[in-house]
């Protein structure tokens, strides 16, 4: 069966919902453009100096510590770095994230929205030439939809939304869990792009948050451990060539 790239997603603001992309311009040894470019933090989590370099996700607002973020939707214009925050399908506020006044609009909304959920005032940060993936290295996450379906149908006995796992590239046509057999530095081809396999992604309790309800309804790490005897869902890969990829592209495992 042909393995196909089904979707490309990025998360311009770490911790907030992802956005589907019609295509992605990939640069060797870089994450997807604007993926995890911005983070939300409070003075209590980062100190008075704010954010000046890559830091671990525990320093920022994210689903595992601020599940209410899952109640929001987002739209993002990369040409202007403009984020639109949505709730119940309606635009709530909009601001340019690379502009102080634009950030203030979003921050003021988040302050009111999260007033009972966080300590301190939320601030949006970015650092030139820095993206705040869970790993400091410029990795891209890839999810096998067949593994997620198997996890849901056979182990959880409920449909699982792939958005729980916040992947960048969603593929289908591969046997369930077959991606875990990929070896380190093995080559994956998508369209004219070349990627090297890094390692499996260990999942934390953030995946237990239902992306539709913002409620922790399934203990995903526990269910993974009980059902398949590991904590993995998805793989990290690193681009080693420039490319343009789009949903519908064939994925070739060398």
C-alpha positions, 0 to 999 in steps of 0.5 A: 500500500502507498504511504501518503502524507495526509496533513501538515500542521504547525503550532505558531504559538506553543500550547495553542491549537495547531493549524493545517497547512496546504503546503510547507517549504522545508529547509534542511536542519530546520523545523517547519516555518513558524512552528512553535515560533512563539511561547506564552509564559508568566513571570513566575515561570520565566523570571523577570528577564523573560525568554531569551533562548530555547527553554524546556516546555515546562517554562511555558503555558501548555496543555499539561499545565493549562488545559483550558487553552484547548478551548480555543482555536487559532488562525495564523497569517504567516505573511504578517505574523498575525494570530486570530484567536477563535472560540466556538468558531467565532473570532475573539481577537486578532494581533500581530505577534511580531508587534508589541501592540499586537501581542498586547491584544492577545495577552490581554485576552489571555489574561482574562480568559485564564484568570482562574487558571494561572498565576501571573500575567501571560506574556508572549515571547519569541527569540530570533532564529529560535523555535520552541520545539520540545527538543532543542534540536530542529526536529519535525514530528511525524504520526502514523494515523494507523497507529492512532486508530489501533490505539483507539479501537483496540486499547482505548475502545474509543475514537482518538483525535490525532490532535492530541499528539500535536504532530507536524506530519500525519501519514497513512498507509503504513501498518500500525506501529510500523514506524517504531521499526524505523532505525536511527538515521534511516532515510524517509522521502516525501516528494523531493525532500529527504529526512533522517529518522531520529527516535520515537516520541515519548508521550506525556500527560498533555496527550490526556487532554481532549482537544475538543473539551479541554478535559483530561478524559483518557490517561494516554501514557498509562493506556500506552503502557498497558496496551503496547508496553511503551510510551511512544506515539510518533517519531522525530525526523530531521530534514536533511534537504530543502523541499516543498511538501504537500498533503497527497505526497507519497512517503517512501521509507528507504 
